[in-house]
Amino acid sequence: MSLDDPVVITCSISGVIANREQCPAIPYTPAEYAAEARRIVDEGGVMIHIHARKPDGTPSYEVEDFGAISEAIRDEVADAVIVNFSTGTIGVPVAKRVEYLRACRPEVAALNMGSMNYAKYSRSRKQFVFNTIFANPFEEIIELLGAMNELGIKPEHECFDVGHVGSLAPLIDMGVLHTPLHVDCVMGVVGGIPPTARNLAAMVENIPGGGRNGGEGATRSHWGVIGISRDQWMLVAAALTLGGSIRVGLEDNLYLPSGEMARSNGELIAKARQMTEDIGRRPASVAEARDMLSIAQRERSAA
């Protein structure tokens, strides 16, 4: 990718960790997801990353909840957005994750590229707020990737460290992962790579077909950054400067650069779009995003 490429602006609409006590804008019901989707699209977002919730806000991995949310979003914004499902979770069998992919057929699905300590640390308390093992062994990665290949779903490779980026090459060599790739560098999780511009550049240099000497055509990877917490905005600026795409949203960060809590995902997308334009780049249209990610254009249903 280069500075001449348009920027794919993605929104992580809800996540599963934060709740309305922390941020009142987090959507729970399908109607609330749809209302947020409208705000996202109106402000320039072209892809929505979905973690499903039940209407009471608890996380869900059920087909009916993913289906109801994605259907509500499609009813609201039609083909103006790319739907991206999460497959990252702890303790949920691969078969269950494949089940909602098979039933709902999102255009993109996130695929976590390695196991890690996954934690949040409080400097004021001098202790971990939470601390767990996020297991993503190769056999699960390959199983999920096989399902995505079968279903025609584009994998989004979420890499939390340089070693996760290094895990892409063997899968390409095995023939189970096909180029061009769509890679997101996740930065700012304790246990993963620290969130600095230099570390982002190092990750990008290691993406097959994504660095300074990235490939052309069928081997040229698309990449972006996912910044966690308030470091997000610095990382957005770094990715835009390096020629990448960006993700913001209430899953990753609740605050605008001013420190004010966002009142909607739309406010976060609007700031990301402004930063894109201020640096001299432009947001991708949804058609351009599908082309950059090598996703087939959606067929419009008959009126």
MIDOSE-1310 file (N, C-alpha, C; in nm, 2 decimals, decimal comma, always signed):
residues 303
msld	+0,08/-0,12/+0,00/+0,00/+0,00/+0,00/+0,09/+0,12/+0,00; +0,03/+0,24/-0,04/+0,10/+0,36/-0,05/+0,01/+0,48/-0,01; +0,08/+0,59/+0,00/+0,00/+0,72/+0,03/-0,10/+0,75/-0,08; -0,08/+0,70/-0,20/-0,17/+0,72/-0,31/-0,30/+0,64/-0,30
dpvv	-0,30/+0,54/-0,21/-0,42/+0,45/-0,20/-0,52/+0,52/-0,11; -0,65/+0,51/-0,15/-0,76/+0,56/-0,06/-0,75/+0,47/+0,07; -0,81/+0,53/+0,18/-0,81/+0,47/+0,31/-0,94/+0,40/+0,34; -0,93/+0,27/+0,37/-1,04/+0,20/+0,42/-1,07/+0,23/+0,57
itcs	-1,18/+0,29/+0,60/-1,21/+0,33/+0,74/-1,31/+0,23/+0,79; -1,27/+0,15/+0,89/-1,35/+0,05/+0,95/-1,39/+0,09/+1,09; -1,51/+0,05/+1,13/-1,56/+0,07/+1,27/-1,58/-0,06/+1,34; -1,52/-0,07/+1,46/-1,55/-0,18/+1,55/-1,66/-0,13/+1,64
isgv	-1,78/-0,17/+1,61/-1,90/-0,11/+1,65/-1,94/-0,13/+1,80; -1,90/-0,24/+1,86/-1,94/-0,26/+2,00/-1,84/-0,34/+2,09; -1,77/-0,44/+2,03/-1,69/-0,53/+2,11/-1,78/-0,61/+2,21; -1,72/-0,67/+2,31/-1,79/-0,75/+2,41/-1,75/-0,72/+2,55
ianr	-1,65/-0,64/+2,57/-1,60/-0,61/+2,70/-1,66/-0,49/+2,77; -1,66/-0,38/+2,70/-1,72/-0,26/+2,76/-1,87/-0,26/+2,77; -1,93/-0,19/+2,86/-2,08/-0,19/+2,87/-2,13/-0,05/+2,88; -2,26/-0,03/+2,90/-2,32/+0,10/+2,90/-2,29/+0,18/+3,02
eqcp	-2,25/+0,11/+3,13/-2,20/+0,19/+3,25/-2,07/+0,26/+3,22; -1,99/+0,21/+3,13/-1,87/+0,27/+3,08/-1,89/+0,37/+2,97; -1,98/+0,34/+2,88/-2,01/+0,42/+2,77/-2,16/+0,40/+2,72; -2,24/+0,50/+2,74/-2,38/+0,48/+2,71/-2,41/+0,46/+2,56
aipy	-2,32/+0,49/+2,47/-2,34/+0,48/+2,33/-2,32/+0,34/+2,27; -2,28/+0,24/+2,35/-2,25/+0,11/+2,30/-2,39/+0,04/+2,26; -2,40/-0,01/+2,14/-2,53/-0,07/+2,10/-2,54/-0,21/+2,16; -2,67/-0,24/+2,19/-2,70/-0,38/+2,24/-2,80/-0,45/+2,14
tpae	-2,91/-0,38/+2,11/-3,01/-0,44/+2,03/-2,98/-0,43/+1,88; -3,04/-0,51/+1,79/-3,02/-0,50/+1,65/-3,06/-0,36/+1,60; -3,17/-0,30/+1,65/-3,21/-0,16/+1,61/-3,10/-0,06/+1,64; -3,04/-0,08/+1,76/-2,93/+0,01/+1,80/-2,81/+0,00/+1,71
yaae	-2,78/-0,13/+1,68/-2,67/-0,15/+1,58/-2,69/-0,08/+1,45; -2,82/-0,09/+1,40/-2,85/-0,03/+1,28/-2,84/+0,12/+1,28; -2,89/+0,18/+1,39/-2,88/+0,32/+1,40/-2,73/+0,37/+1,41; -2,65/+0,29/+1,47/-2,50/+0,32/+1,47/-2,44/+0,30/+1,33
arri	-2,49/+0,20/+1,26/-2,44/+0,18/+1,13/-2,47/+0,30/+1,04; -2,59/+0,35/+1,05/-2,62/+0,47/+0,97/-2,53/+0,59/+1,00; -2,50/+0,61/+1,13/-2,40/+0,72/+1,17/-2,27/+0,69/+1,11; -2,22/+0,56/+1,11/-2,09/+0,52/+1,06/-2,08/+0,55/+0,91
vdeg	-2,18/+0,50/+0,84/-2,18/+0,52/+0,69/-2,19/+0,67/+0,66; -2,27/+0,74/+0,73/-2,29/+0,89/+0,69/-2,16/+0,96/+0,72; -2,07/+0,91/+0,80/-1,95/+0,98/+0,83/-1,83/+0,93/+0,76; -1,85/+0,83/+0,67/-1,74/+0,78/+0,59/-1,69/+0,64/+0,62
gvmi	-1,74/+0,57/+0,71/-1,70/+0,43/+0,74/-1,75/+0,34/+0,63; -1,67/+0,24/+0,59/-1,71/+0,15/+0,48/-1,71/+0,00/+0,53; -1,66/-0,02/+0,65/-1,67/-0,16/+0,70/-1,70/-0,16/+0,85; -1,79/-0,25/+0,89/-1,83/-0,26/+1,03/-1,79/-0,40/+1,08
hiha	-1,71/-0,40/+1,19/-1,66/-0,52/+1,25/-1,76/-0,55/+1,37; -1,82/-0,67/+1,36/-1,93/-0,70/+1,45/-1,90/-0,81/+1,55; -1,91/-0,78/+1,68/-1,93/-0,87/+1,79/-2,08/-0,87/+1,82; -2,14/-0,99/+1,83/-2,28/-0,99/+1,86/-2,31/-0,98/+2,01
rkpd	-2,42/-0,92/+2,04/-2,47/-0,91/+2,18/-2,61/-0,95/+2,18; -2,66/-1,00/+2,29/-2,80/-1,01/+2,31/-2,86/-0,88/+2,35; -2,99/-0,86/+2,34/-3,05/-0,73/+2,37/-3,02/-0,68/+2,51; -2,98/-0,77/+2,60/-2,95/-0,72/+2,74/-2,80/-0,68/+2,75
gtps	-2,73/-0,69/+2,63/-2,59/-0,65/+2,63/-2,49/-0,76/+2,65; -2,53/-0,87/+2,69/-2,43/-0,98/+2,71/-2,38/-1,03/+2,58; -2,25/-1,08/+2,57/-2,20/-1,13/+2,45/-2,27/-1,25/+2,40; -2,28/-1,26/+2,27/-2,35/-1,38/+2,21/-2,26/-1,43/+2,09
yeve	-2,27/-1,57/+2,08/-2,21/-1,64/+1,97/-2,31/-1,72/+1,90; -2,44/-1,68/+1,91/-2,55/-1,75/+1,85/-2,58/-1,70/+1,71; -2,62/-1,79/+1,62/-2,65/-1,76/+1,49/-2,76/-1,65/+1,49; -2,86/-1,67/+1,57/-2,98/-1,58/+1,56/-2,94/-1,43/+1,60
dfga	-2,84/-1,41/+1,69/-2,80/-1,28/+1,72/-2,71/-1,22/+1,62; -2,62/-1,29/+1,56/-2,54/-1,24/+1,45/-2,63/-1,21/+1,33; -2,73/-1,30/+1,31/-2,82/-1,28/+1,19/-2,91/-1,16/+1,21; -2,96/-1,14/+1,33/-3,05/-1,03/+1,35/-2,98/-0,90/+1,34
isea	-2,85/-0,89/+1,39/-2,78/-0,77/+1,39/-2,73/-0,73/+1,24; -2,68/-0,83/+1,17/-2,64/-0,81/+1,04/-2,75/-0,77/+0,95; -2,87/-0,84/+0,97/-2,99/-0,81/+0,89/-3,04/-0,66/+0,91; -3,04/-0,62/+1,04/-3,08/-0,49/+1,07/-2,98/-0,38/+1,01
irde	-2,86/-0,41/+1,01/-2,76/-0,32/+0,95/-2,78/-0,31/+0,80; -2,80/-0,43/+0,73/-2,83/-0,43/+0,59/-2,96/-0,36/+0,56; -3,06/-0,37/+0,64/-3,19/-0,31/+0,61/-3,17/-0,15/+0,62; -3,08/-0,11/+0,71/-3,06/+0,04/+0,73/-2,97/+0,10/+0,62
vada	-2,86/+0,03/+0,59/-2,76/+0,09/+0,50/-2,74/+0,01/+0,37; -2,81/-0,09/+0,35/-2,80/-0,17/+0,23/-2,66/-0,22/+0,20; -2,61/-0,19/+0,07/-2,48/-0,23/+0,03/-2,37/-0,12/+0,06; -2,40/-0,02/+0,14/-2,31/+0,09/+0,16/-2,20/+0,05/+0,26
vivn	-2,20/-0,07/+0,31/-2,10/-0,11/+0,41/-2,06/-0,26/+0,39; -1,94/-0,29/+0,42/-1,89/-0,43/+0,43/-1,91/-0,48/+0,57; -1,97/-0,60/+0,58/-2,00/-0,66/+0,71/-1,88/-0,75/+0,74; -1,83/-0,74/+0,86/-1,71/-0,81/+0,91/-1,74/-0,87/+1,04
fstg	-1,74/-1,01/+1,05/-1,77/-1,07/+1,18/-1,64/-1,11/+1,26; -1,65/-1,09/+1,39/-1,54/-1,14/+1,47/-1,55/-1,30/+1,49; -1,43/-1,36/+1,49/-1,43/-1,50/+1,53/-1,34/-1,52/+1,66; -1,29/-1,41/+1,71/-1,20/-1,41/+1,83/-1,28/-1,43/+1,96
tigv	-1,25/-1,53/+2,04/-1,32/-1,55/+2,16/-1,24/-1,64/+2,25; -1,28/-1,66/+2,37/-1,21/-1,75/+2,46/-1,32/-1,85/+2,51; -1,29/-1,98/+2,48/-1,37/-2,09/+2,53/-1,49/-2,12/+2,44; -1,50/-2,06/+2,32/-1,61/-2,10/+2,23/-1,55/-2,19/+2,12
pvak	-1,61/-2,31/+2,11/-1,55/-2,40/+2,01/-1,55/-2,34/+1,87; -1,45/-2,39/+1,79/-1,44/-2,34/+1,65/-1,57/-2,38/+1,57; -1,63/-2,49/+1,60/-1,75/-2,53/+1,53/-1,86/-2,43/+1,54; -1,87/-2,37/+1,66/-1,98/-2,28/+1,69/-1,95/-2,15/+1,61
rvey	-1,83/-2,11/+1,60/-1,79/-1,99/+1,53/-1,81/-2,01/+1,38; -1,78/-2,13/+1,33/-1,81/-2,16/+1,19/-1,96/-2,16/+1,16; -2,03/-2,20/+1,26/-2,18/-2,21/+1,24/-2,24/-2,07/+1,20; -2,20/-1,97/+1,28/-2,26/-1,84/+1,25/-2,20/-1,78/+1,12
lrac	-2,07/-1,81/+1,08/-2,02/-1,77/+0,96/-2,10/-1,84/+0,84; -2,12/-1,96/+0,85/-2,19/-2,04/+0,75/-2,34/-1,99/+0,73; -2,40/-1,96/+0,84/-2,54/-1,92/+0,84/-2,56/-1,77/+0,78; -2,46/-1,68/+0,82/-2,48/-1,54/+0,78/-2,40/-1,49/+0,67
rpev	-2,29/-1,56/+0,64/-2,21/-1,53/+0,52/-2,16/-1,38/+0,52; -2,09/-1,33/+0,62/-2,03/-1,20/+0,61/-1,93/-1,19/+0,50; -1,90/-1,08/+0,45/-1,80/-1,06/+0,35/-1,66/-1,08/+0,40; -1,64/-1,05/+0,52/-1,51/-1,05/+0,59/-1,53/-1,11/+0,73
aaln	-1,43/-1,19/+0,78/-1,43/-1,24/+0,91/-1,29/-1,22/+0,97; -1,28/-1,17/+1,09/-1,15/-1,16/+1,16/-1,09/-1,29/+1,20; -0,96/-1,31/+1,18/-0,89/-1,43/+1,21/-0,77/-1,40/+1,30; -0,77/-1,43/+1,42/-0,66/-1,40/+1,51/-0,54/-1,49/+1,48
mgsm	-0,42/-1,43/+1,47/-0,31/-1,51/+1,42/-0,21/-1,57/+1,52; -0,25/-1,57/+1,65/-0,16/-1,64/+1,74/-0,21/-1,63/+1,88; -0,15/-1,71/+1,97/-0,18/-1,71/+2,11/-0,10/-1,61/+2,18; -0,15/-1,56/+2,30/-0,08/-1,46/+2,37/-0,14/-1,44/+2,51
nyak	-0,06/-1,38/+2,60/-0,11/-1,33/+2,72/-0,19/-1,20/+2,68; -0,31/-1,19/+2,74/-0,40/-1,08/+2,70/-0,45/-1,02/+2,83; -0,41/-0,89/+2,85/-0,43/-0,83/+2,98/-0,45/-0,68/+2,97; -0,50/-0,62/+3,08/-0,51/-0,48/+3,09/-0,45/-0,45/+3,23
ysrs	-0,36/-0,35/+3,23/-0,28/-0,32/+3,35/-0,32/-0,18/+3,40; -0,34/-0,16/+3,53/-0,37/-0,03/+3,59/-0,24/+0,02/+3,66; -0,19/+0,13/+3,61/-0,07/+0,19/+3,67/-0,10/+0,25/+3,81; -0,22/+0,30/+3,82/-0,26/+0,36/+3,95/-0,27/+0,25/+4,06
rkqf	-0,33/+0,14/+4,02/-0,35/+0,03/+4,12/-0,22/-0,06/+4,13; -0,13/-0,05/+4,03/-0,01/-0,14/+4,03/-0,05/-0,29/+4,02; -0,16/-0,31/+3,94/-0,20/-0,45/+3,92/-0,28/-0,47/+3,79; -0,29/-0,59/+3,75/-0,37/-0,62/+3,63/-0,52/-0,61/+3,66
vfnt	-0,59/-0,54/+3,57/-0,74/-0,53/+3,58/-0,79/-0,66/+3,54; -0,74/-0,72/+3,43/-0,77/-0,86/+3,40/-0,65/-0,92/+3,33; -0,64/-1,05/+3,33/-0,52/-1,12/+3,28/-0,56/-1,26/+3,24; -0,55/-1,29/+3,11/-0,60/-1,42/+3,06/-0,51/-1,47/+2,95
ifan	-0,52/-1,59/+2,91/-0,45/-1,65/+2,80/-0,55/-1,65/+2,68; -0,51/-1,59/+2,57/-0,59/-1,58/+2,45/-0,53/-1,69/+2,35; -0,59/-1,81/+2,35/-0,54/-1,92/+2,28/-0,59/-1,92/+2,13; -0,50/-1,92/+2,04/-0,53/-1,93/+1,90/-0,42/-2,02/+1,83
pfee	-0,43/-2,15/+1,86/-0,33/-2,24/+1,80/-0,35/-2,26/+1,65; -0,24/-2,30/+1,59/-0,24/-2,32/+1,44/-0,36/-2,41/+1,39; -0,38/-2,51/+1,47/-0,49/-2,60/+1,42/-0,62/-2,53/+1,41; -0,65/-2,44/+1,51/-0,78/-2,36/+1,50/-0,77/-2,26/+1,39
iiel	-0,66/-2,19/+1,38/-0,64/-2,10/+1,27/-0,67/-2,16/+1,13; -0,61/-2,28/+1,11/-0,63/-2,35/+0,98/-0,77/-2,40/+0,97; -0,84/-2,44/+1,07/-0,98/-2,48/+1,06/-1,07/-2,37/+1,03; -1,05/-2,25/+1,09/-1,13/-2,13/+1,06/-1,10/-2,08/+0,92
lgam	-0,97/-2,09/+0,88/-0,93/-2,04/+0,75/-0,99/-2,13/+0,64; -1,00/-2,27/+0,67/-1,06/-2,36/+0,57/-1,21/-2,33/+0,55; -1,28/-2,29/+0,66/-1,42/-2,26/+0,65/-1,44/-2,13/+0,57; -1,35/-2,03/+0,60/-1,36/-1,90/+0,53/-1,34/-1,93/+0,38
nelg	-1,24/-2,01/+0,34/-1,21/-2,04/+0,20/-1,33/-2,10/+0,14; -1,39/-2,20/+0,21/-1,51/-2,27/+0,15/-1,63/-2,18/+0,13; -1,65/-2,08/+0,22/-1,76/-1,99/+0,22/-1,74/-1,87/+0,14; -1,62/-1,85/+0,09/-1,59/-1,72/+0,01/-1,58/-1,60/+0,10
ikpe	-1,54/-1,62/+0,22/-1,53/-1,51/+0,32/-1,38/-1,46/+0,32; -1,36/-1,33/+0,31/-1,22/-1,28/+0,32/-1,17/-1,28/+0,46; -1,06/-1,34/+0,49/-1,01/-1,34/+0,63/-0,94/-1,20/+0,65; -0,96/-1,15/+0,77/-0,89/-1,03/+0,82/-0,79/-1,08/+0,93
hecf	-0,67/-1,08/+0,90/-0,57/-1,13/+0,99/-0,53/-1,03/+1,10; -0,58/-1,06/+1,22/-0,55/-0,97/+1,33/-0,42/-1,01/+1,40; -0,32/-0,93/+1,39/-0,19/-0,96/+1,44/-0,15/-0,87/+1,56; -0,13/-0,93/+1,67/-0,11/-0,86/+1,80/+0,04/-0,84/+1,82
dvgh	+0,13/-0,90/+1,74/+0,27/-0,89/+1,76/+0,34/-0,93/+1,63; +0,47/-0,90/+1,62/+0,54/-0,93/+1,49/+0,54/-1,08/+1,47; +0,55/-1,16/+1,57/+0,54/-1,31/+1,55/+0,41/-1,35/+1,49; +0,30/-1,28/+1,52/+0,18/-1,32/+1,45/+0,19/-1,29/+1,30
vgsl	+0,25/-1,18/+1,26/+0,27/-1,15/+1,12/+0,36/-1,26/+1,06; +0,46/-1,31/+1,13/+0,54/-1,42/+1,08/+0,47/-1,55/+1,06; +0,35/-1,56/+1,12/+0,27/-1,68/+1,11/+0,20/-1,69/+0,97; +0,20/-1,58/+0,90/+0,13/-1,58/+0,77/+0,20/-1,66/+0,66
apli	+0,33/-1,65/+0,66/+0,41/-1,71/+0,55/+0,39/-1,86/+0,55; +0,40/-1,93/+0,66/+0,38/-2,08/+0,65/+0,24/-2,12/+0,59; +0,14/-2,04/+0,63/+0,01/-2,07/+0,58/+0,00/-2,05/+0,43; +0,06/-1,95/+0,38/+0,07/-1,92/+0,23/+0,14/-2,04/+0,17
dmgv	+0,25/-2,08/+0,23/+0,33/-2,19/+0,17/+0,25/-2,32/+0,17; +0,17/-2,34/+0,27/+0,09/-2,46/+0,27/-0,02/-2,46/+0,17; -0,06/-2,34/+0,12/-0,16/-2,33/+0,02/-0,30/-2,31/+0,08; -0,31/-2,29/+0,22/-0,44/-2,27/+0,28/-0,47/-2,12/+0,29
lhtp	-0,37/-2,04/+0,27/-0,39/-1,89/+0,28/-0,35/-1,84/+0,14; -0,45/-1,76/+0,08/-0,43/-1,71/-0,05/-0,41/-1,56/-0,05; -0,31/-1,51/-0,13/-0,29/-1,37/-0,14/-0,38/-1,31/-0,25; -0,41/-1,18/-0,24/-0,35/-1,08/-0,15/-0,42/-1,09/-0,01
lhvd	-0,34/-1,05/+0,09/-0,38/-1,06/+0,22/-0,45/-0,93/+0,27; -0,53/-0,94/+0,37/-0,59/-0,83/+0,45/-0,55/-0,84/+0,59; -0,45/-0,76/+0,63/-0,39/-0,77/+0,77/-0,41/-0,64/+0,85; -0,45/-0,66/+0,97/-0,46/-0,55/+1,07/-0,36/-0,57/+1,18
cvmg	-0,29/-0,47/+1,21/-0,19/-0,47/+1,32/-0,26/-0,42/+1,45; -0,28/-0,50/+1,54/-0,35/-0,47/+1,67/-0,24/-0,43/+1,77; -0,25/-0,30/+1,82/-0,15/-0,25/+1,91/-0,21/-0,19/+2,03; -0,14/-0,21/+2,14/-0,18/-0,15/+2,27/-0,24/-0,25/+2,37
vvgg	-0,25/-0,38/+2,34/-0,30/-0,48/+2,43/-0,17/-0,52/+2,51; -0,18/-0,52/+2,64/-0,07/-0,57/+2,73/-0,05/-0,72/+2,70; +0,07/-0,76/+2,66/+0,09/-0,90/+2,62/+0,12/-0,90/+2,47; +0,08/-0,79/+2,40/+0,11/-0,78/+2,26/+0,22/-0,67/+2,24
ippt	+0,23/-0,63/+2,11/+0,34/-0,53/+2,08/+0,30/-0,39/+2,13; +0,39/-0,32/+2,19/+0,37/-0,18/+2,24/+0,33/-0,09/+2,13; +0,24/+0,01/+2,16/+0,18/+0,09/+2,06/+0,27/+0,21/+2,02; +0,37/+0,19/+1,93/+0,45/+0,30/+1,88/+0,45/+0,30/+1,73
arnl	+0,48/+0,42/+1,67/+0,49/+0,43/+1,53/+0,60/+0,34/+1,47; +0,71/+0,33/+1,54/+0,82/+0,25/+1,49/+0,78/+0,10/+1,49; +0,71/+0,06/+1,59/+0,67/-0,08/+1,60/+0,57/-0,11/+1,49; +0,48/-0,02/+1,46/+0,39/-0,04/+1,35/+0,46/-0,05/+1,22
aamv	+0,56/+0,03/+1,19/+0,64/+0,02/+1,07/+0,71/-0,12/+1,06; +0,76/-0,17/+1,18/+0,83/-0,30/+1,18/+0,73/-0,41/+1,14; +0,60/-0,40/+1,20/+0,50/-0,50/+1,16/+0,47/-0,50/+1,01; +0,45/-0,38/+0,96/+0,42/-0,37/+0,82/+0,53/-0,42/+0,73
enip	+0,65/-0,40/+0,77/+0,77/-0,45/+0,69/+0,77/-0,60/+0,68; +0,71/-0,67/+0,78/+0,71/-0,81/+0,78/+0,59/-0,88/+0,72; +0,49/-0,80/+0,67/+0,37/-0,85/+0,61/+0,40/-0,90/+0,47; +0,38/-1,02/+0,43/+0,41/-1,06/+0,29/+0,33/-0,98/+0,19
gggr	+0,41/-0,91/+0,11/+0,34/-0,82/+0,01/+0,29/-0,69/+0,06; +0,34/-0,65/+0,19/+0,28/-0,53/+0,25/+0,37/-0,42/+0,29; +0,50/-0,45/+0,28/+0,60/-0,35/+0,33/+0,64/-0,26/+0,22; +0,76/-0,20/+0,24/+0,81/-0,10/+0,14/+0,83/-0,16/+0,00
ngge	+0,86/-0,29/+0,00/+0,88/-0,37/-0,12/+0,77/-0,46/-0,15; +0,65/-0,42/-0,11/+0,53/-0,50/-0,12/+0,50/-0,54/-0,27; +0,43/-0,65/-0,28/+0,40/-0,70/-0,41/+0,31/-0,62/-0,49; +0,28/-0,66/-0,61/+0,19/-0,59/-0,70/+0,08/-0,69/-0,74
gatr	-0,04/-0,63/-0,77/-0,15/-0,71/-0,82/-0,19/-0,82/-0,72; -0,18/-0,94/-0,76/-0,24/-1,06/-0,68/-0,16/-1,08/-0,55; -0,04/-1,02/-0,54/+0,03/-1,05/-0,41/+0,04/-0,92/-0,32; -0,02/-0,81/-0,36/-0,01/-0,69/-0,29/-0,11/-0,69/-0,17
shwg	-0,06/-0,69/-0,05/-0,14/-0,70/+0,07/-0,20/-0,56/+0,10; -0,32/-0,57/+0,16/-0,38/-0,45/+0,22/-0,36/-0,46/+0,37; -0,32/-0,35/+0,44/-0,30/-0,35/+0,58/-0,36/-0,22/+0,65; -0,39/-0,24/+0,78/-0,44/-0,13/+0,86/-0,39/-0,14/+1,00
vigi	-0,43/-0,05/+1,08/-0,40/-0,05/+1,22/-0,52/-0,05/+1,31; -0,52/-0,12/+1,42/-0,62/-0,12/+1,52/-0,55/-0,08/+1,65; -0,57/+0,04/+1,69/-0,51/+0,10/+1,81/-0,61/+0,08/+1,93; -0,56/+0,03/+2,04/-0,65/+0,01/+2,16/-0,63/+0,12/+2,26
srdq	-0,74/+0,17/+2,31/-0,74/+0,28/+2,41/-0,69/+0,41/+2,35; -0,65/+0,51/+2,43/-0,63/+0,64/+2,38/-0,50/+0,66/+2,29; -0,42/+0,55/+2,29/-0,31/+0,56/+2,19/-0,36/+0,54/+2,05; -0,49/+0,51/+2,03/-0,55/+0,49/+1,90/-0,52/+0,60/+1,81
wmlv	-0,53/+0,73/+1,85/-0,52/+0,84/+1,76/-0,38/+0,86/+1,71; -0,28/+0,84/+1,79/-0,14/+0,85/+1,75/-0,12/+0,74/+1,65; -0,17/+0,62/+1,67/-0,15/+0,51/+1,57/-0,23/+0,53/+1,44; -0,34/+0,59/+1,45/-0,42/+0,63/+1,33/-0,33/+0,72/+1,24
aaal	-0,27/+0,83/+1,31/-0,18/+0,92/+1,24/-0,06/+0,85/+1,18; -0,01/+0,75/+1,25/+0,11/+0,68/+1,20/+0,07/+0,60/+1,08; -0,04/+0,52/+1,09/-0,08/+0,44/+0,97/-0,11/+0,52/+0,85; -0,18/+0,64/+0,87/-0,21/+0,72/+0,75/-0,08/+0,77/+0,69
tlgg	+0,02/+0,80/+0,77/+0,15/+0,85/+0,72/+0,22/+0,74/+0,64; +0,21/+0,62/+0,69/+0,28/+0,51/+0,63/+0,21/+0,45/+0,51; +0,08/+0,49/+0,48/+0,01/+0,45/+0,37/-0,09/+0,34/+0,39; -0,12/+0,32/+0,52/-0,22/+0,21/+0,56/-0,36/+0,26/+0,58
sirv	-0,45/+0,17/+0,62/-0,59/+0,20/+0,65/-0,60/+0,20/+0,80; -0,73/+0,23/+0,85/-0,74/+0,26/+0,99/-0,88/+0,20/+1,04; -0,88/+0,17/+1,17/-1,00/+0,12/+1,24/-1,02/+0,20/+1,36; -1,14/+0,25/+1,39/-1,17/+0,31/+1,51/-1,31/+0,26/+1,55
gled	-1,36/+0,29/+1,67/-1,49/+0,24/+1,72/-1,49/+0,21/+1,86; -1,61/+0,19/+1,92/-1,63/+0,18/+2,06/-1,58/+0,05/+2,12; -1,55/-0,05/+2,04/-1,48/-0,17/+2,09/-1,34/-0,13/+2,14; -1,27/-0,05/+2,06/-1,13/-0,02/+2,08/-1,10/+0,09/+2,17
nlyl	-1,18/+0,20/+2,17/-1,15/+0,32/+2,24/-1,28/+0,40/+2,25; -1,30/+0,46/+2,37/-1,43/+0,53/+2,40/-1,42/+0,68/+2,38; -1,29/+0,73/+2,35/-1,27/+0,87/+2,37/-1,22/+0,94/+2,24; -1,26/+1,06/+2,22/-1,21/+1,14/+2,11/-1,07/+1,19/+2,15
psge	-0,99/+1,25/+2,05/-0,86/+1,29/+2,09/-0,86/+1,40/+2,20; -0,97/+1,48/+2,21/-0,98/+1,58/+2,32/-0,99/+1,52/+2,46; -1,02/+1,39/+2,47/-1,04/+1,33/+2,60/-1,19/+1,32/+2,63; -1,27/+1,38/+2,54/-1,42/+1,37/+2,57/-1,47/+1,23/+2,52
mars	-1,56/+1,17/+2,60/-1,62/+1,05/+2,56/-1,70/+1,06/+2,44; -1,69/+0,97/+2,34/-1,77/+0,97/+2,22/-1,92/+0,95/+2,25; -2,00/+1,02/+2,18/-2,15/+1,00/+2,20/-2,20/+0,90/+2,10; -2,12/+0,86/+2,00/-2,16/+0,75/+1,91/-2,03/+0,71/+1,83
ngel	-2,05/+0,59/+1,76/-1,94/+0,55/+1,67/-1,92/+0,65/+1,56; -2,03/+0,72/+1,52/-2,02/+0,82/+1,42/-1,92/+0,93/+1,45; -1,92/+0,97/+1,58/-1,82/+1,08/+1,61/-1,68/+1,03/+1,60; -1,65/+0,90/+1,63/-1,51/+0,85/+1,61/-1,48/+0,84/+1,46
iaka	-1,57/+0,79/+1,38/-1,55/+0,78/+1,24/-1,53/+0,92/+1,18; -1,61/+1,02/+1,22/-1,59/+1,16/+1,17/-1,45/+1,21/+1,20; -1,40/+1,18/+1,32/-1,26/+1,23/+1,35/-1,16/+1,15/+1,26; -1,18/+1,02/+1,24/-1,09/+0,95/+1,16/-1,09/+1,00/+1,02
rqmt	-1,21/+1,03/+0,97/-1,22/+1,08/+0,83/-1,15/+1,22/+0,82; -1,17/+1,30/+0,92/-1,10/+1,44/+0,92/-0,95/+1,42/+0,92; -0,90/+1,33/+1,00/-0,75/+1,31/+1,01/-0,70/+1,26/+0,87; -0,78/+1,17/+0,81/-0,74/+1,12/+0,68/-0,73/+1,23/+0,58
edig	-0,83/+1,32/+0,58/-0,83/+1,43/+0,48/-0,72/+1,54/+0,52; -0,70/+1,56/+0,65/-0,60/+1,66/+0,69/-0,46/+1,62/+0,65; -0,43/+1,49/+0,64/-0,30/+1,44/+0,60/-0,28/+1,43/+0,45; -0,39/+1,46/+0,38/-0,38/+1,47/+0,23/-0,42/+1,34/+0,16
rrpa	-0,49/+1,25/+0,23/-0,54/+1,13/+0,17/-0,69/+1,14/+0,17; -0,75/+1,04/+0,12/-0,90/+1,04/+0,11/-0,96/+0,91/+0,15; -1,08/+0,91/+0,21/-1,15/+0,79/+0,24/-1,19/+0,71/+0,12; -1,18/+0,58/+0,13/-1,22/+0,49/+0,02/-1,37/+0,48/+0,02
svae	-1,43/+0,47/-0,10/-1,57/+0,44/-0,11/-1,59/+0,29/-0,08; -1,71/+0,24/-0,06/-1,73/+0,10/-0,03/-1,69/+0,02/-0,15; -1,71/+0,06/-0,28/-1,67/-0,01/-0,39/-1,52/-0,02/-0,40; -1,45/+0,09/-0,37/-1,30/+0,09/-0,37/-1,25/+0,00/-0,26
ardm	-1,32/+0,00/-0,15/-1,27/-0,09/-0,04/-1,28/-0,24/-0,08; -1,39/-0,27/-0,14/-1,41/-0,41/-0,18/-1,30/-0,45/-0,29; -1,27/-0,36/-0,37/-1,16/-0,38/-0,47/-1,03/-0,40/-0,40; -1,00/-0,31/-0,30/-0,87/-0,32/-0,24/-0,85/-0,44/-0,15
lsia	-0,96/-0,49/-0,10/-0,96/-0,61/-0,02/-0,99/-0,74/-0,10; -1,00/-0,72/-0,23/-1,03/-0,84/-0,32/-1,16/-0,91/-0,28; -1,26/-0,83/-0,25/-1,39/-0,88/-0,21/-1,49/-0,86/-0,33; -1,56/-0,96/-0,37/-1,66/-0,94/-0,48/-1,76/-0,84/-0,45
qrer	-1,80/-0,76/-0,55/-1,91/-0,66/-0,53/-2,03/-0,74/-0,50; -2,11/-0,69/-0,40/-2,23/-0,75/-0,37/-2,34/-0,74/-0,48; -2,41/-0,85/-0,51/-2,52/-0,84/-0,61/-2,64/-0,77/-0,54; -2,69/-0,68/-0,61/-2,81/-0,61/-0,56/-2,93/-0,70/-0,58
saa	-3,02/-0,70/-0,48/-3,14/-0,78/-0,49/-3,24/-0,71/-0,58; -3,32/-0,79/-0,65/-3,42/-0,73/-0,74/-3,52/-0,65/-0,66; -3,56/-0,53/-0,72/-3,66/-0,45/-0,65/-3,80/-0,51/-0,66
